[in-house]
Amino acid sequence: MGPSDTELVARVLASDDRRAFAELVRRHQSAVRGLLRRLCGGDGALADDLAQETFLKAYRSLKTWRGGGRLSTWLYRIAWNGWASQARRLPTPELPVPVPARDLADAAIDRHDLERAMGGLREDERAALALAYGQDVSHEEAAAILQCPVGTLKTNILRGKEKLRRLLVPQGAGGTP
């Protein structure tokens, strides 16, 4: 097992160790990109651009990481801020794109359908679901990342799940997500 995230951060701060920072990127880039892909509703190019911006911002402000929590939580917060800033500049879709009808008892929802359906959620619902189910963070960590009370996070998760049910399973179709 290699050095901890805290040790790698210390090396970057002490001597601008680029290899140590590259190791931090290697460890966390998949999770950050995964979160951003969910937030971006499957727009992989935008998610990749935002992930790159996330790590550039993290490098520039690494000295502000307090080290008390997980580095991944701090990185998710930077990613969320970047995505939220980008989302404010984009037009809001008029209506979510309907997902093809299918019986969930017979076929699993594929990732593409889920990402399209996630695009139909409000930003706070999408972020709450992406963090709670797509990343390894507790409700408390997700609430800290999104800077909202835990109760609000849980409400956004419940509302988001209900909307996904409606988007993914047409009324009257069999199965339960």
N, C-alpha and C positions, 0 to 999 in steps of 0.2 A: 504494500500500500504506500502510495506517495504522500507528499506533504499535504496538509489540510488546506482548505481555502484560505483560512486565516494566515497560515504560514506563507502561502503564495502571495497574498496581498501585501504582507510585510516586506517580502522580497522586492515586489514592484515598487513600493513606496520608498524603500531604503536605497535601492540602486537602479531604479528604472529597468528592472529585469524583464525584458520583452518575452523571454521564454516562459517565465512564470505567468505572465498575463496570457500568453498563448495557451497555456495549460488551463487557465480559468475559462477561457473561451471554449476550448475543446470540451470541458466538463459540462458547460451550461448552455451551449448554443442550441442543442437539439430541443431542450425544454423551452427556451425562450422562443425559438422559431415555432414550436408547436402551439404555444400560447397565442402568439401573434397570428398564426394561421387560423385559429378558431375565432379570434377577435375580428380578423379581416374577412370572415365569411368565405374562406377558401381561396382568397386572392393571394396565391403563393408569391408572386413577384413583389407585391406591396409588403407582405409579411417578411420576406427576405431583406428588403430595403430597410424596414423598421428594425429588424434584428441587428443589422449592421450598425445603424444609428445608435441602438441601445448599447452596444459594446464600445462604440466610440465615446459616447457620453459617460459610460461607466469608467473607462480608462481615464478620461479627463477629471472625473470627480471621485476617484477611488478613495482619496483621503477623507471623504465625507462618510464613508461606510463606517459605522460605529463598531461593528464586529460583535454586537450582542446577539444578533439573530443570524439566520442563515443568509449567506451571500445570494442564494437564488431568490429569496424574498425581495431583497433590495433590487436585484436585476429585473424581477417581474414588475416592480413599481416603476422603474425607468421605462420598461417596455410599455406598460399601461399608459404612462404619461405621453409617450411618443405616439401611441396609437390614438389616444383620446384627442390629442392635438391635430392629428391627421384627419380623424373622423369629423371634427368640427368644420374642416375645410371642404369636405366632400358633400355632395347633395344627398339628402335623405331619400332612400328609395320609397316610392309611393306605396307599393304593396309588396309583401314578400312573394317570391316566385313559388307557386305551388309545387309540391313534390309529388311525383307520380304515385298514384294510389297503389297500395300493396298491403297484403295481410301480414302483419308482423309475426303471426304464428307460423307462417310458411317461409318467410324470407327476412333476413336481418337487414336493418337499415345500413346502407353502405356509407362510407365516410363522406363521399361527395354529396349525398342527399342531406346528411346531417349538417355539413358546412353550409349548404344552400339554405337550409331551414334556420340555422343560427343567424344568417344574415337578416332574417325577418324579425329578430328580437331587438328590443331596445338595447342601447349600449351597456347600461348597467346590468341588465339581465344576462346579456351575452358574456360579459366579463366575469360575473359571479359564477356562471356555469363553467366557463372555461377554466377558471382557477380551481373551483371545487372538484370538478370531475376530470379535468384534463391535466392538471399539475398536481404535484405532491405537496399540497398546502392544506392546512387546517382552515376551518371557518374563521378562526381568529386571525390567522396570517392573511387570508384573503381579504378580510375586512380592513386590516392594516394597509395592505397594498392599495385597496380602492378608497381608503380613507373614509370609511363609513362604519356605523355601528354594526355589530354582529347580527342584530335583529333585522336590520335593513338588508344585509347580505342574504340572510336566510329567506326573507320575503322575495328578493329578486331571484333567488334560485327556484323557489316554488312557482312564481309567476312565469319564469322562463321555461321551466319543465312543462307547465300546463300549455303554454303557447306551442312548444315543440310537439306535444301530443296532438294538438289540433292541426299543426302543419304537416306532421308526418303520417297521421292516420286520419283519413277523412271520416266525418260523422257517419256512424252506422257500420263502419268496417270492423272486422273482428280483430282480436288481439289486443294486448296491453303492452305499451312500451315499458 
